[in-house]
């Protein structure tokens, strides 16, 4: 790095660190001063971290491992990231959000480091501009005040990018490769879709790193293998059949049949996919045991780069998915399927959805957002492996996000980081040659003017805008006495209990966290369970069947349902708890239950029904 570049790197680092520290301080203030309770996802994810911190603090290693093992929908890395936060900030509901505020500043610093590695002389300008765009992002500031997975995901992706760009050259050493692989595994085990998109980019990049003749060799070898009947060999044939069966389940919705007098229902490809993974792993293990020398030779023929990445990424993920309970393969499949919302991905509206979101939600102004998005589409030279990796990652990340049938502005979160890095690289690549050809006397004023324009364009959002965004992800604290009343009833109940009214606001994670705060001796296993889910406006037969399933003799059915005057009553709440509201109304006139308590607390109807042990017929 030449002298001017060293000066630029120091100046850029000072700017990013100072701006990041100021932004973090502001976000910490917002979190501490804003009232409200976390919603479903944030409460569940934060509570997992709290349970891990409690087990670690009490020196219960087996319980600590059990807590991590239970995190299958959202894996365990977030809980690990929260451990220092609970030690530093305490066990309060705001701790995960405080951790996100700290990660916001650290992510900006890592983005600068990643940009620094993209070019030996232009790197400081790339890193500083990308970090400035991140620091000015309203969406990033808002999620820097929330204890959800978005900010930790951006932090780990920025770390993975910085390490992998550092390892993009041919001189990458083993320690750097190990760190790069571990960061990718951590990203995957924070949130599956973040890891899948980045892993897809890494695999594609390794293919393009091969020389043209090597790629041609492998294509010819694969074609010859197929022509020789390779697909008809036992293992490939089994895999092909298994994958076709999984596709059939997805496309048809599954099937039901009777085997050995038992009714078998297969509607999720998750369990068959896990069985396929286990069989494949055992098959390969047997093959290795039969011919260890041959497999050692195959392993040794790989480059050190590929051996390290397979060991630090592939092996941890294989071990994670092979653990039989809970079934994380099924959790991954269900997570990827999720629900459908928004326009069709391949309609014009669907294709423009995320670019518009980026311009409106992720950028200091729509003009800056559209300019950054367009600049990010300019490809780098193939001779710059780190920049080419990020360009591939942007293409896969954006296309993967657009193609998914569930649309939401926050799903662009990690891809936005790739937009900023690619846009900054393209902008600096366009400006640098112009400055180099300009007269020497004009270069310094031109650089100063460019920096001033960038500072003006990348202005941070107002605190009021951040607070408004933060409040959209909070529910009212009037839920606290409601939860306390539910916990009182649960503490007295020795048998099975159900709660009607679980919702995005009153979630199982939030109730569990409140139990830890006010009733630490109450076993979480005694908290009321959720009723079977039923969509709004379901048929009468489905409502009656649901009611019948709830009425286990002697059990307790609780209801905590909001009234329209409740501060926690948000748009869509009535639809969300429609089935529970209808069920509570039916219970009030059902002879199979005895009302035990009722009332109104904080805009919530609190009801309790005891199911008779000798159940008369319903009317």
Secondary structure in CASP SS format (residue, H / E / C, confidence):
PFRMAT SS
TARGET T0000
AUTHOR 0000-0000-0000
METHOD secondary structure of the structure
MODEL  1
X C 1.00
X C 1.00
X H 1.00
X H 1.00
X H 1.00
X H 1.00
X H 1.00
X H 1.00
X H 1.00
X H 1.00
X H 1.00
X H 1.00
X H 1.00
X H 1.00
X H 1.00
X H 1.00
X H 1.00
X H 1.00
X H 1.00
X H 1.00
X H 1.00
X H 1.00
X H 1.00
X H 1.00
X H 1.00
X H 1.00
X H 1.00
X H 1.00
X H 1.00
X H 1.00
X H 1.00
X H 1.00
X H 1.00
X C 1.00
X C 1.00
X C 1.00
X E 1.00
X E 1.00
X C 1.00
X H 1.00
X H 1.00
X H 1.00
X H 1.00
X H 1.00
X H 1.00
X H 1.00
X H 1.00
X H 1.00
X H 1.00
X H 1.00
X H 1.00
X H 1.00
X H 1.00
X H 1.00
X H 1.00
X H 1.00
X H 1.00
X C 1.00
X C 1.00
X C 1.00
X H 1.00
X H 1.00
X H 1.00
X H 1.00
X H 1.00
X H 1.00
X H 1.00
X H 1.00
X H 1.00
X H 1.00
X C 1.00
X C 1.00
X C 1.00
X C 1.00
X C 1.00
X C 1.00
X H 1.00
X H 1.00
X H 1.00
X H 1.00
X H 1.00
X H 1.00
X H 1.00
X H 1.00
X H 1.00
X H 1.00
X H 1.00
X H 1.00
X H 1.00
X C 1.00
X C 1.00
X C 1.00
X C 1.00
X C 1.00
X H 1.00
X H 1.00
X H 1.00
X H 1.00
X H 1.00
X H 1.00
X H 1.00
X H 1.00
X H 1.00
X H 1.00
X H 1.00
X H 1.00
X H 1.00
X H 1.00
X H 1.00
X H 1.00
X H 1.00
X H 1.00
X H 1.00
X H 1.00
X H 1.00
X H 1.00
X C 1.00
X C 1.00
X C 1.00
X C 1.00
X C 1.00
X C 1.00
X H 1.00
X H 1.00
X H 1.00
X H 1.00
X H 1.00
X H 1.00
X H 1.00
X H 1.00
X H 1.00
X H 1.00
X H 1.00
X H 1.00
X H 1.00
X C 1.00
X C 1.00
X H 1.00
X H 1.00
X H 1.00
X H 1.00
X H 1.00
X H 1.00
X C 1.00
X C 1.00
X C 1.00
X C 1.00
X C 1.00
X H 1.00
X H 1.00
X H 1.00
X H 1.00
X H 1.00
X H 1.00
X H 1.00
X H 1.00
X H 1.00
X H 1.00
X H 1.00
X H 1.00
X H 1.00
X H 1.00
X H 1.00
X H 1.00
X H 1.00
X H 1.00
X C 1.00
X C 1.00
X C 1.00
X C 1.00
X C 1.00
X C 1.00
X C 1.00
X H 1.00
X H 1.00
X H 1.00
X H 1.00
X H 1.00
X H 1.00
X H 1.00
X H 1.00
X H 1.00
X H 1.00
X H 1.00
X H 1.00
X H 1.00
X H 1.00
X H 1.00
X C 1.00
X C 1.00
X C 1.00
X H 1.00
X H 1.00
X H 1.00
X H 1.00
X H 1.00
X H 1.00
X H 1.00
X H 1.00
X H 1.00
X H 1.00
X H 1.00
X H 1.00
X H 1.00
X H 1.00
X H 1.00
X H 1.00
X H 1.00
X H 1.00
X C 1.00
X C 1.00
X H 1.00
X H 1.00
X H 1.00
X H 1.00
X H 1.00
X H 1.00
X H 1.00
X H 1.00
X H 1.00
X H 1.00
X H 1.00
X H 1.00
X H 1.00
X H 1.00
X H 1.00
X H 1.00
X C 1.00
X C 1.00
X H 1.00
X H 1.00
X H 1.00
X C 1.00
X H 1.00
X H 1.00
X H 1.00
X H 1.00
X H 1.00
X H 1.00
X H 1.00
X H 1.00
X H 1.00
X H 1.00
X H 1.00
X H 1.00
X H 1.00
X H 1.00
X H 1.00
X H 1.00
X H 1.00
X H 1.00
X H 1.00
X C 1.00
X C 1.00
X E 1.00
X E 1.00
X E 1.00
X E 1.00
X E 1.00
X C 1.00
X C 1.00
X E 1.00
X E 1.00
X E 1.00
X E 1.00
X E 1.00
X C 1.00
X C 1.00
X H 1.00
X H 1.00
X H 1.00
X H 1.00
X H 1.00
X H 1.00
X H 1.00
X H 1.00
X H 1.00
X H 1.00
X H 1.00
X H 1.00
X H 1.00
X H 1.00
X H 1.00
X H 1.00
X H 1.00
X H 1.00
X H 1.00
X H 1.00
X H 1.00
X H 1.00
X C 1.00
X H 1.00
X H 1.00
X H 1.00
X H 1.00
X H 1.00
X H 1.00
X H 1.00
X H 1.00
X H 1.00
X H 1.00
X C 1.00
X C 1.00
X H 1.00
X H 1.00
X H 1.00
X H 1.00
X H 1.00
X H 1.00
X H 1.00
X H 1.00
X H 1.00
X H 1.00
X H 1.00
X H 1.00
X H 1.00
X H 1.00
X H 1.00
X H 1.00
X H 1.00
X H 1.00
X H 1.00
X C 1.00
X C 1.00
X C 1.00
X C 1.00
X C 1.00
X H 1.00
X H 1.00
X H 1.00
X H 1.00
X H 1.00
X H 1.00
X H 1.00
X H 1.00
X H 1.00
X H 1.00
X C 1.00
X C 1.00
X C 1.00
X C 1.00
X C 1.00
X C 1.00
X C 1.00
X C 1.00
X C 1.00
X C 1.00
X H 1.00
X H 1.00
X H 1.00
X H 1.00
X H 1.00
X H 1.00
X H 1.00
X H 1.00
X H 1.00
X H 1.00
X H 1.00
X H 1.00
X H 1.00
X H 1.00
X C 1.00
X C 1.00
X C 1.00
X C 1.00
X H 1.00
X H 1.00
X H 1.00
X H 1.00
X H 1.00
X H 1.00
X H 1.00
X H 1.00
X H 1.00
X H 1.00
X H 1.00
X C 1.00
X C 1.00
X C 1.00
X C 1.00
X C 1.00
X C 1.00
X C 1.00
X C 1.00
X H 1.00
X H 1.00
X H 1.00
X H 1.00
X H 1.00
X H 1.00
X H 1.00
X H 1.00
X H 1.00
X H 1.00
X H 1.00
X H 1.00
X H 1.00
X H 1.00
X H 1.00
X H 1.00
X H 1.00
X H 1.00
X H 1.00
X C 1.00
X C 1.00
X C 1.00
X C 1.00
X C 1.00
X H 1.00
X H 1.00
X H 1.00
X H 1.00
X H 1.00
X H 1.00
X H 1.00
X H 1.00
X H 1.00
X H 1.00
X H 1.00
X H 1.00
X H 1.00
X H 1.00
X H 1.00
X H 1.00
X H 1.00
X H 1.00
X H 1.00
X H 1.00
X H 1.00
X H 1.00
X H 1.00
X H 1.00
X H 1.00
X H 1.00
X H 1.00
X H 1.00
X H 1.00
X C 1.00
X C 1.00
X H 1.00
X H 1.00
X H 1.00
X H 1.00
X H 1.00
X H 1.00
X H 1.00
X H 1.00
X H 1.00
X H 1.00
X H 1.00
X H 1.00
X H 1.00
X H 1.00
X H 1.00
X H 1.00
X H 1.00
X H 1.00
X C 1.00
X C 1.00
X C 1.00
X C 1.00
X C 1.00
X H 1.00
X H 1.00
X H 1.00
X H 1.00
X H 1.00
X H 1.00
X H 1.00
X H 1.00
X H 1.00
X C 1.00
X C 1.00
X E 1.00
X E 1.00
X C 1.00
X C 1.00
X C 1.00
X H 1.00
X H 1.00
X H 1.00
X H 1.00
X H 1.00
X H 1.00
X H 1.00
X H 1.00
X H 1.00
X H 1.00
X H 1.00
X H 1.00
X H 1.00
X H 1.00
X C 1.00
X C 1.00
X C 1.00
X C 1.00
X E 1.00
X E 1.00
X E 1.00
X E 1.00
X C 1.00
X C 1.00
X C 1.00
X C 1.00
X C 1.00
X C 1.00
X C 1.00
X H 1.00
X H 1.00
X H 1.00
X H 1.00
X H 1.00
X H 1.00
X H 1.00
X H 1.00
X H 1.00
X H 1.00
X H 1.00
X C 1.00
X C 1.00
X C 1.00
X C 1.00
X C 1.00
X H 1.00
X H 1.00
X H 1.00
X C 1.00
X C 1.00
X E 1.00
X E 1.00
X C 1.00
X C 1.00
X C 1.00
X C 1.00
X C 1.00
X C 1.00
X C 1.00
X C 1.00
X C 1.00
X H 1.00
X H 1.00
X H 1.00
X H 1.00
X H 1.00
X H 1.00
X H 1.00
X H 1.00
X H 1.00
X H 1.00
X H 1.00
X C 1.00
X C 1.00
X C 1.00
X C 1.00
X C 1.00
X E 1.00
X E 1.00
X E 1.00
X E 1.00
X E 1.00
X E 1.00
X E 1.00
X C 1.00
X C 1.00
X C 1.00
X C 1.00
X C 1.00
X C 1.00
X C 1.00
X C 1.00
X C 1.00
X C 1.00
X H 1.00
X H 1.00
X H 1.00
X H 1.00
X C 1.00
X H 1.00
X H 1.00
X H 1.00
X H 1.00
X H 1.00
X H 1.00
X H 1.00
X H 1.00
X H 1.00
X H 1.00
X H 1.00
X C 1.00
X C 1.00
X C 1.00
X C 1.00
X E 1.00
X E 1.00
X E 1.00
X E 1.00
X E 1.00
X E 1.00
X E 1.00
X E 1.00
X E 1.00
X C 1.00
X C 1.00
X E 1.00
X E 1.00
X E 1.00
X E 1.00
X E 1.00
X E 1.00
X E 1.00
X E 1.00
X C 1.00
X C 1.00
X C 1.00
X C 1.00
X C 1.00
X C 1.00
X C 1.00
X C 1.00
END
